[in-house]
Amino acid sequence: MFKSYLIVLVISMAHLAQSQQVTAPQNLRCDLLLHTNTMYANGTAIDKSLESIRNQSKKYQFAAITSKQPTFSWEVDTTIKVISAYRILVASSSQLLENQIADYWNSGKVKSTQSRAIYTGKPLETGKIYYWKVAVWNEKGAMTPFSQAASFYYGEQNPAEFFAHYPLTTELQLPIVVKKTGTDTYFLDFGKDALAQPQLHLTSEVSDSIWIEVGEAIEKPYTIHTNPGRNIRYRKLSLFVEKGTHDYSIQWPADAKRNSRNPILMPDYIGEVYPFRYMSISNVKGELDPKSIQRRMVYYPFDEQASSFTSSDTILNQVWDLCKYSIKATSFTGYYVDGDRERIPYEADALINQLSHYAVDAEYSMARRTMTYLLYHPTWPTEWSLQNVLIAWNDYLYTGDDRLLMTYYSELQKKILMPLAGNNGLISTQTNKQTDAFLTSIHITKPFDGRRGLHDNVDWPQTGNYVGSEKEYGGETDGFVYRPYNAVVNAYYYRNMVLMHQIALTLHKTVDAAFYERNARRVYDSFRTAFRDLKTGLIHDGDSTSHTSLHANMFALAFGLVPAEDLNVVKQFIKSRGMACSVYGSQFLLDALYDSGMGDYALELMTATTQRSWYNMIRTGSTITLEAWDKVYKPNLDLNHAWGAAPGNIIVRKLMGVEPLSPGFEQIRIKPQLGKLTFASLKTPTVKGEIAVTYSINEGISTLDVVIPGGTTATLYMPNPLGKTSLSVDGTPIRNESKLGFLLIRNIRSGKHTVVLK
């Protein structure tokens, strides 16, 4: 009898221990890459292991880790409130790792609250495959099981590409509509535009040529537009098909005109691509099987399931879908480029791409690769040079990895353009300070369109003839008056000083940090002296003009240059101008509106149905964001420009309010500004794991449901426009802090929580 009770007791204790066991870490990343063990053959993921490449490395594509000291990072379960320590094992074979033998690095138990670490083991050898796993300790000192093993290939270092990246991938897609429009003609619609290649599996009764047409627009139902506009694509070609059943791949010719301007070229393992949604096939001898025509879409690896958003506003939902797909579809080169027209990276495109990419997929390598390229291949606008620091800071804020800042710190110092500063502390491109030595230092070595040097941009295009009920001036600069000292350029300059102060502190460069802090104060004071209207408090465009544009004021507001006493007048002026900026400028307009408490108006702009709106892009038939609001504003626009996808990040960062409070999402802010919405639900990925936010209002009760990733802390802002006071968290009433229309709840630990305001 005693033995039976003992057995039951042992079994019960075992079950209790198992039920209390914490979950192993998951989603292991090496140098921020999640899928370092995935193999591709000409863009198609294949079921092969890294070991199989030892003698066939040229046949397959895969991500190669190249940094001397890779970073390891991982996610932990939401039941882990605080990480107290970790242990990493790195081995040269999977068998060694299974036996807990780490012949390259055994970190031991390292006390840390972070879910990342830098490799400090034996020097890694080029051409070898390594295996690693990690375990962590929670706040109670309980150790998790080790994670599943991850592997990576260690490749040769490439100074031009310091950080690892994935190869391009492809996806075979069937048309969603196949319509026979004649005795031997078929029309196909793939549903969305994509940079792609046709793949045909045809059965023909005779050997003969067929005609293939592809395009991005239709003229009427089932008819591709043959003359849609200068950069809206249409192409017709012939294909010789043989009698019987055969497979055919269309090999697009390279664009010689574009390729003369140093674009990003497609890799040989992918080949050339062309943007199209629609296809027409004519002179077909025999019936066409709808499943015999496919499209091979090319893009950078993208997780469709990583993010989602829906709300009580159907237009906003469509705008989200448009912007999310735009990030995937325009990633076809592996860099952030300006669409298909030039295929050249531009700093402004890269900044908006970066923020929206982070919002819809936890992917960081493409932004790093693009910024590294742009540091040494800059473009001509003054403001674009000043965007490098913003991109670098975003990288650190979202990843928590300071290596990009550390590696390119000296280059970032050059990109802030301090040699262009005058005695007033402001910078100018028009005071003869752009010497050959200066231009060489920022890697501008040849003229751009016949002009060498930086030129103030403000917005693009600068000129244009179209005006109307939604537009007072031609171009997209709201009539901006260009003077030697430019308010928009110097708003960027001030923001660079503020961020360089933060970057220097991050890298423990205290002398530099103090220097940039002093300069930030000086630029702030000089900006007010040079550009502020003494009577109205508005911002003038330049130092010697009284003209006041949307741009001068919205950039000043977005970058913290409007003092409290001027806020109301600046905000009202900005609202009076409407959407008097381009799709690029809208990023900073919306940022400024949300950060200054004008979320209701920002939502109006994002859900507008006017010609200058995202809904207009949808209405015109585009499935990727446009280069401009409409063809009338930029006749040579293209239909695949992700710098028009600002709502992709604004919905996440500002409307739903999910932003990192500290680098790497160690601390999170969730501050919904939902305007007229009665319901909104978001899922967004981070380097720490998924964040979910759902907000609803029902019969006067506001409910905020959140999921906070493991090992993180959040500050919640509960919207409280009516001044209610009955607040509970997970059913428990709490005392709260009131701030500008919100109730603050600090130090919310990981897990699922429900906040109710009655």
Secondary structure, 3 states (H helix, E strand, C coil): CHHHHHHHHHHHHHHHHHHHCCCCCEEEEECCECCCCCEEECCEEECCCHHHHCCCCCCCECCEECCCCCEEEEECCCCCCCCCEEEEEEECCHHHHHCCCCCCEECCCEECCCCEEECCCCCCCCCCEEEEEEEEECCCCCECCCCCCEEEEECCCCCCCCCCCCCCEEEEECCCEEEECCCCCEEEEEEEEEEEEEEEEEEECCCEEEEEEEECCEEECCEECCCCCCCCCEEEEEEEECCEEEEEECCCCCCHHHHCCCCCCCCCCCCCCEEEEEEEEECCCCCCCHHHEEEEEEECCCCHHHCEEEECCHHHHHHHHHHHHHHHHCCCCCCCCCCCCCCCCCHHHHHHHHHHHHHHCCCCHHHHHHHHHHHHCCCCEHHHHCHHHHHHHHHHHHHCCCHHHHHCHHHHHHHCCHHHECCCCCECCCCCCCCHHHHHHCCCCCCECCECCCECCCCCCCCCCCCECCECCCCCCCCCCCCCCEHHHHHHHHHHHHHHHHHHHHCCCHHHHHHHHHHHHHHHHHHHHHHECCCCCCECCECCCCCCCHHHHHHHHHCCCCCHHHHHHHHHHHHHHCCCCCCCHHHHHHHHHHHCCCHHHHHHHHCCCCCCCHHHHHHCCCCCCCCCCCCCCCCCCCCCCHHHCCHHHHHHHHHCCEEECCHHHCEEEECCCCCCCCEEEEEECCCCCCEEEEEEEECCEEEEEEEEEEEEEEEEEEECCCCCCCEEECCEECCCEEECCEEEEEEEEEEEEEEEEC
